[in-house]
Amino acid sequence: MPKVAYSKEDRERLRETLVAVGLELMAKQGIQQTTVEQIYKKVGISRTFFYSFFSTKEDLVVETLYLQQPKIIAHVQALMANPDLSWRDAVEQFLHACCYGEKNGIAVLTIEEQQLIFRRLSKESYQMFRQKQRRLFGEILESFGIQANEERVNLFTNLSLTAMVMRRAIPHTLPFFVPEAADEAVEFQINAIVDALEKLKTTPAP
């Protein structure tokens, strides 16, 4: 006989499982390609029950992004601690892994997904998202051995997200860009970002 009553602890565990499964699928096949149905079926619950935890898919997406933040920090720290990698190689590998997130278990929002989620977030949720985003990129900079102030975090956030978003936007969202040169453009951006970070590494934050 199916279980019809769930304790508070049961519901919390199910919620955590939904977020973890959502992240697993979104990192592997992309956020847009991952459906609510895929998630709740893999967890083994009904569509109606899923929506008792998350009112929209976008609410779940935000939770998956929060869940992966510690994993991203652990990844960058492992690269920086690898004795076989130079500082530059480690930073390049990290940025490359983010730009090609679906190959490395990292979920990254496309332009369309960012717009959709932004429209659905409350003012308070948006402020929380930005706060956690700043903390994440600040910790990444510190892991690189770079003093992180607000100006540097803001610049690094924009530069990194530009490379990640552009790689996903060609050719569907940016049809006048040249798809044959997309990978080369990403590599150019990564090298330019690393050049800028290398200069910051030797310059104390004001």
DOPA-691609 format. One record per residue (C-alpha): x, y, z; residue in one letter. Coordinates in pm, 1 decimal. Example, Ala and Ser with C-alpha at 12.3 -4.5 7.8 and 13.67 -1.06 7.14 Angstrom:
<x->1230.0; y->-450.0; z->780.0; residuo->A>
<x->1367.0; y->-106.0; z->714.0; residuo->S>
//
This chain:
<x->0.0; y->0.0; z->0.0; residuo->M>
<x->152.8; y->333.8; z->-97.0; residuo->P>
<x->261.0; y->571.0; z->173.0; residuo->K>
<x->27.2; y->869.6; z->191.2; residuo->V>
<x->161.6; y->1055.8; z->495.0; residuo->A>
<x->509.9; y->1205.3; z->514.8; residuo->Y>
<x->678.5; y->1341.3; z->824.0; residuo->S>
<x->859.0; y->1672.9; z->819.2; residuo->K>
<x->1187.5; y->1483.8; z->802.1; residuo->E>
<x->1061.9; y->1270.7; z->512.7; residuo->D>
<x->962.9; y->1578.9; z->318.4; residuo->R>
<x->1295.9; y->1746.3; z->383.0; residuo->E>
<x->1483.1; y->1440.5; z->259.0; residuo->R>
<x->1263.2; y->1425.1; z->-51.1; residuo->L>
<x->1322.9; y->1793.4; z->-117.7; residuo->R>
<x->1698.6; y->1745.1; z->-92.3; residuo->E>
<x->1674.3; y->1445.7; z->-324.7; residuo->T>
<x->1477.9; y->1645.6; z->-582.0; residuo->L>
<x->1742.5; y->1918.3; z->-580.1; residuo->V>
<x->2027.9; y->1667.4; z->-605.9; residuo->A>
<x->1861.4; y->1478.1; z->-892.5; residuo->V>
<x->1775.7; y->1805.8; z->-1064.3; residuo->G>
<x->2140.0; y->1915.0; z->-1047.6; residuo->L>
<x->2260.0; y->1578.9; z->-1175.2; residuo->E>
<x->2031.2; y->1592.8; z->-1480.1; residuo->L>
<x->2079.4; y->1963.5; z->-1550.9; residuo->M>
<x->2457.9; y->1939.7; z->-1531.5; residuo->A>
<x->2456.1; y->1641.3; z->-1766.2; residuo->K>
<x->2202.4; y->1742.0; z->-2030.6; residuo->Q>
<x->2145.6; y->2114.1; z->-1978.6; residuo->G>
<x->1887.2; y->2307.7; z->-1781.7; residuo->I>
<x->1650.2; y->2366.9; z->-2074.2; residuo->Q>
<x->1662.3; y->2002.0; z->-2176.7; residuo->Q>
<x->1581.5; y->1882.6; z->-1824.7; residuo->T>
<x->1209.7; y->1858.2; z->-1754.0; residuo->T>
<x->1017.2; y->1848.9; z->-1429.8; residuo->V>
<x->878.6; y->1513.2; z->-1539.9; residuo->E>
<x->1228.0; y->1364.5; z->-1572.0; residuo->Q>
<x->1310.5; y->1478.1; z->-1220.1; residuo->I>
<x->1000.2; y->1362.5; z->-1034.1; residuo->Y>
<x->991.8; y->1030.0; z->-1218.0; residuo->K>
<x->1354.8; y->959.1; z->-1129.6; residuo->K>
<x->1281.6; y->1038.2; z->-764.6; residuo->V>
<x->967.6; y->823.5; z->-778.3; residuo->G>
<x->697.5; y->1074.8; z->-687.3; residuo->I>
<x->400.1; y->1223.4; z->-870.7; residuo->S>
<x->384.2; y->1553.1; z->-1057.8; residuo->R>
<x->137.2; y->1689.4; z->-803.1; residuo->T>
<x->365.0; y->1595.0; z->-514.8; residuo->F>
<x->662.3; y->1760.2; z->-688.3; residuo->F>
<x->474.9; y->2088.8; z->-702.2; residuo->Y>
<x->412.2; y->2072.9; z->-328.8; residuo->S>
<x->787.5; y->2131.5; z->-292.7; residuo->F>
<x->852.9; y->2374.9; z->-580.3; residuo->F>
<x->588.9; y->2594.2; z->-740.1; residuo->S>
<x->792.2; y->2623.7; z->-1064.0; residuo->T>
<x->1086.8; y->2456.4; z->-1231.6; residuo->K>
<x->1276.0; y->2783.6; z->-1192.3; residuo->E>
<x->1248.5; y->2761.0; z->-812.8; residuo->D>
<x->1417.4; y->2421.5; z->-831.4; residuo->L>
<x->1685.0; y->2550.6; z->-1069.5; residuo->V>
<x->1788.5; y->2819.3; z->-820.3; residuo->V>
<x->1821.1; y->2555.5; z->-547.6; residuo->E>
<x->2037.5; y->2337.3; z->-774.2; residuo->T>
<x->2268.7; y->2633.1; z->-838.0; residuo->L>
<x->2305.1; y->2685.6; z->-462.9; residuo->Y>
<x->2375.5; y->2314.8; z->-413.9; residuo->L>
<x->2658.4; y->2308.7; z->-665.5; residuo->Q>
<x->2842.2; y->2610.9; z->-526.2; residuo->Q>
<x->3042.2; y->2412.9; z->-265.1; residuo->P>
<x->3123.8; y->2156.2; z->-534.5; residuo->K>
<x->3259.4; y->2431.2; z->-758.3; residuo->I>
<x->3479.4; y->2563.4; z->-476.7; residuo->I>
<x->3605.9; y->2212.1; z->-403.9; residuo->A>
<x->3687.9; y->2166.7; z->-773.3; residuo->H>
<x->3886.0; y->2488.1; z->-802.4; residuo->V>
<x->4073.4; y->2417.4; z->-478.7; residuo->Q>
<x->4165.8; y->2069.0; z->-602.0; residuo->A>
<x->4301.6; y->2214.9; z->-925.3; residuo->L>
<x->4502.3; y->2479.8; z->-742.8; residuo->M>
<x->4647.3; y->2214.7; z->-509.2; residuo->A>
<x->4752.0; y->1987.4; z->-795.5; residuo->N>
<x->5134.6; y->1990.5; z->-802.7; residuo->P>
<x->5135.1; y->1885.6; z->-1168.3; residuo->D>
<x->4958.6; y->2206.0; z->-1275.0; residuo->L>
<x->5102.5; y->2553.7; z->-1293.9; residuo->S>
<x->4889.6; y->2837.0; z->-1156.6; residuo->W>
<x->4792.2; y->2940.2; z->-1507.5; residuo->R>
<x->4708.2; y->2584.9; z->-1615.5; residuo->D>
<x->4487.3; y->2532.8; z->-1309.7; residuo->A>
<x->4294.8; y->2855.4; z->-1367.6; residuo->V>
<x->4252.5; y->2779.7; z->-1737.2; residuo->E>
<x->4127.9; y->2427.8; z->-1665.1; residuo->Q>
<x->3875.0; y->2560.0; z->-1416.1; residuo->F>
<x->3735.3; y->2822.0; z->-1653.4; residuo->L>
<x->3726.4; y->2569.8; z->-1936.5; residuo->H>
<x->3534.3; y->2324.8; z->-1715.6; residuo->A>
<x->3276.2; y->2594.2; z->-1642.3; residuo->C>
<x->3236.8; y->2697.7; z->-2005.9; residuo->C>
<x->3178.3; y->2334.9; z->-2103.0; residuo->Y>
<x->2979.3; y->2255.6; z->-1792.2; residuo->G>
<x->2772.0; y->1973.1; z->-1937.5; residuo->E>
<x->3095.2; y->1775.4; z->-1988.6; residuo->K>
<x->3211.0; y->1840.4; z->-1634.1; residuo->N>
<x->2897.9; y->1812.2; z->-1419.7; residuo->G>
<x->2845.5; y->2188.5; z->-1385.5; residuo->I>
<x->2507.2; y->2347.9; z->-1456.0; residuo->A>
<x->2528.9; y->2693.9; z->-1616.8; residuo->V>
<x->2236.4; y->2918.1; z->-1708.0; residuo->L>
<x->2181.1; y->3024.9; z->-2067.8; residuo->T>
<x->2070.2; y->3380.1; z->-2152.0; residuo->I>
<x->1708.2; y->3267.7; z->-2186.3; residuo->E>
<x->1719.4; y->3080.1; z->-1856.6; residuo->E>
<x->1865.1; y->3380.6; z->-1676.1; residuo->Q>
<x->1587.6; y->3602.0; z->-1810.2; residuo->Q>
<x->1314.4; y->3356.2; z->-1718.0; residuo->L>
<x->1442.0; y->3299.1; z->-1365.6; residuo->I>
<x->1495.0; y->3671.9; z->-1309.4; residuo->F>
<x->1131.4; y->3739.9; z->-1400.9; residuo->R>
<x->1010.7; y->3479.4; z->-1153.0; residuo->R>
<x->1231.4; y->3568.2; z->-856.9; residuo->L>
<x->1092.5; y->3788.6; z->-583.2; residuo->S>
<x->1297.2; y->4093.4; z->-485.6; residuo->K>
<x->1414.8; y->3915.5; z->-171.6; residuo->E>
<x->1506.7; y->3597.1; z->-361.0; residuo->S>
<x->1694.1; y->3800.2; z->-620.8; residuo->Y>
<x->1895.3; y->3976.4; z->-351.8; residuo->Q>
<x->1977.7; y->3641.3; z->-192.1; residuo->M>
<x->2083.7; y->3500.8; z->-528.3; residuo->F>
<x->2314.9; y->3795.9; z->-593.1; residuo->R>
<x->2461.3; y->3769.6; z->-244.0; residuo->Q>
<x->2540.8; y->3400.8; z->-286.7; residuo->K>
<x->2674.2; y->3466.2; z->-635.9; residuo->Q>
<x->2913.4; y->3733.0; z->-505.5; residuo->R>
<x->3029.1; y->3501.0; z->-230.2; residuo->R>
<x->3092.6; y->3221.1; z->-479.1; residuo->L>
<x->3299.3; y->3429.4; z->-720.2; residuo->F>
<x->3483.1; y->3591.0; z->-430.6; residuo->G>
<x->3581.1; y->3249.8; z->-295.0; residuo->E>
<x->3697.2; y->3144.6; z->-640.8; residuo->I>
<x->3923.6; y->3449.1; z->-662.6; residuo->L>
<x->4062.7; y->3380.8; z->-315.5; residuo->E>
<x->4127.6; y->3019.9; z->-420.5; residuo->S>
<x->4327.7; y->3162.1; z->-711.1; residuo->F>
<x->4538.1; y->3350.2; z->-455.7; residuo->G>
<x->4387.6; y->3685.7; z->-553.2; residuo->I>
<x->4267.9; y->3936.6; z->-296.2; residuo->Q>
<x->3896.7; y->3980.9; z->-359.6; residuo->A>
<x->3729.5; y->4316.2; z->-312.6; residuo->N>
<x->3387.9; y->4412.9; z->-450.6; residuo->E>
<x->3527.1; y->4567.6; z->-768.6; residuo->E>
<x->3735.4; y->4262.1; z->-854.1; residuo->R>
<x->3453.9; y->4018.1; z->-777.1; residuo->V>
<x->3212.6; y->4212.1; z->-997.3; residuo->N>
<x->3458.5; y->4221.8; z->-1288.2; residuo->L>
<x->3551.0; y->3853.5; z->-1257.2; residuo->F>
<x->3183.1; y->3757.1; z->-1240.4; residuo->T>
<x->3100.5; y->3944.1; z->-1560.6; residuo->N>
<x->3406.3; y->3820.1; z->-1750.2; residuo->L>
<x->3350.3; y->3457.6; z->-1650.5; residuo->S>
<x->2976.9; y->3455.1; z->-1717.0; residuo->L>
<x->3029.1; y->3625.6; z->-2053.7; residuo->T>
<x->3249.8; y->3339.1; z->-2169.4; residuo->A>
<x->3012.4; y->3074.2; z->-2034.0; residuo->M>
<x->2698.9; y->3234.6; z->-2175.4; residuo->V>
<x->2847.3; y->3311.2; z->-2516.1; residuo->M>
<x->2957.6; y->2952.0; z->-2560.4; residuo->R>
<x->2597.1; y->2836.6; z->-2502.9; residuo->R>
<x->2436.2; y->3114.7; z->-2705.4; residuo->A>
<x->2599.9; y->3037.1; z->-3042.2; residuo->I>
<x->2428.1; y->2991.8; z->-3281.2; residuo->P>
<x->2069.3; y->2973.1; z->-3151.2; residuo->H>
<x->2050.2; y->3288.0; z->-2937.6; residuo->T>
<x->2322.5; y->3477.2; z->-3124.2; residuo->L>
<x->2257.9; y->3370.3; z->-3485.3; residuo->P>
<x->2489.0; y->3630.7; z->-3641.0; residuo->F>
<x->2790.9; y->3496.2; z->-3453.5; residuo->F>
<x->3003.7; y->3241.6; z->-3639.7; residuo->V>
<x->2945.6; y->2894.9; z->-3488.6; residuo->P>
<x->3257.1; y->2749.7; z->-3652.4; residuo->E>
<x->3471.5; y->2985.0; z->-3440.9; residuo->A>
<x->3279.3; y->2944.3; z->-3114.5; residuo->A>
<x->3534.1; y->2721.0; z->-2941.3; residuo->D>
<x->3823.5; y->2939.0; z->-3053.2; residuo->E>
<x->3643.0; y->3246.8; z->-2923.1; residuo->A>
<x->3592.1; y->3080.6; z->-2585.0; residuo->V>
<x->3961.8; y->2988.7; z->-2566.2; residuo->E>
<x->4054.4; y->3348.1; z->-2650.9; residuo->F>
<x->3826.9; y->3477.8; z->-2375.7; residuo->Q>
<x->3967.1; y->3232.6; z->-2122.1; residuo->I>
<x->4324.3; y->3334.3; z->-2204.2; residuo->N>
<x->4231.8; y->3702.6; z->-2175.8; residuo->A>
<x->4064.8; y->3643.7; z->-1838.9; residuo->I>
<x->4367.9; y->3453.7; z->-1708.8; residuo->V>
<x->4598.1; y->3733.7; z->-1828.6; residuo->D>
<x->4389.2; y->3985.5; z->-1631.7; residuo->A>
<x->4380.6; y->3761.9; z->-1322.9; residuo->L>
<x->4756.2; y->3713.2; z->-1336.9; residuo->E>
<x->4805.3; y->4087.0; z->-1311.3; residuo->K>
<x->4560.5; y->4108.1; z->-1018.3; residuo->L>
<x->4745.8; y->3828.1; z->-840.6; residuo->K>
<x->5053.2; y->4045.3; z->-802.4; residuo->T>
<x->4859.5; y->4362.6; z->-723.6; residuo->T>
<x->4719.1; y->4416.9; z->-371.8; residuo->P>
<x->4350.6; y->4504.0; z->-360.4; residuo->A>
<x->4298.0; y->4875.4; z->-291.6; residuo->P>
//
